[in-house]
Amino acid sequence: MISYISDHAHYDVVLKAAFMARSSLWLATSNLKDAYVERGDDVVSFPARLGDLLEKNVEVRLLHGKEPGPRFLEDFDRNPILATELERRMCPRVHSKLVIVDMRMAYIGSANITGAGLGMKSEHRRNFESGIWTDQRDIVDEVIDHYARIWEGEDCSLCMCRDVCQDPIA
């Protein structure tokens, strides 16, 4: 299955699948800002939902391009499990927007982890986003390999941005 998704489908398809992860959730985004999502009948912060997954022993990795926004950090700090269990790395070259769920499904597209990107915004306030959602094995494997290469810092030694990298991966 390969599906083109746009706009609000990012929330309905990608995020709902992400929060159903059973073993792993790998996320890549260039930008992290406050984003809110549903939890049953409630609305909670994106970091709170990541904490829910970690409490279920789901491996959660977050790869991002720059420091999160202040509200995201406040929400992050309200969820102590994130400080000890969330695997997080920052690289100023990350501009990818990827979601890998249980190593079986992948999103490749334009949406950052922000309210106007993946989060709960009204149709008239959200960004115009587009992407591909797939469980096609060869594509998912390529997305995993791309993510893992960055995560492991395979390109760090030759990177021309080390002077602006606050915390080199390798």
Residue, then its C-alpha position, 0 to 999 in steps of 0.5 A: m500500500i502506498s497512499y498520498i496524504s495531504d493536510h489534515a490526513h497527516y493527523d488522521v492517518v500518520l499520528k493515529a498510527a504513530f500512537m498505536a505503535r507497539s514496538s518502535l516509533w522513530l520520528a524525524t523533523s526539522n522543527l519541534k513546536d507545541a502540538y496537541v493531540e487527542r488521548g481518548d476524550d482529552v487533548v494533551s501535548f505531543p510529548a505527553r503522548l510520547g510518554d504514553l508510548l514509553e510507559k508501554n515500553v515502545e522504543v521512541r527515537l526523535l531526530h530533529g534539526k534545531e532546538p524545540g520551541p519553548r512550549f514544546l520544552e515546557d510540555f517535555d519537562r512535564n513528562p519526566i519519563l521523556a528525560t530518561e527513556l526518550e532517545r533524542r538527537m539533534c543535527p542541524r542538517v536534519h530537514s527530513k520529516l519521517v515517521i516510522v511505526d514498528m519498522r512496518m509503516a513509514y511516512i515521508g513528507s513535508a509535515n514537521i512536528t508542530g501544531a500546524g504540521l502534524g498536530m490538531k489545528s483547524e482546517h483553516r489554520r494548518n499548513f498545506e502539507s503533503g506526503i506518502w504513507t506506505d507499508q511497501r517493504d522496499i520503501v520502508d527499508e530505505v527510510i529506515d536505512h536513511y534514518a539509521r545513517i543519520w542517527e548513527g552519525e555516519d556523515c558526521s566526520l565529513c560534515m561541513c556544518r560541525d561549526v554550528c552543531q551544538d552536540p555532534i552525534a559522532 
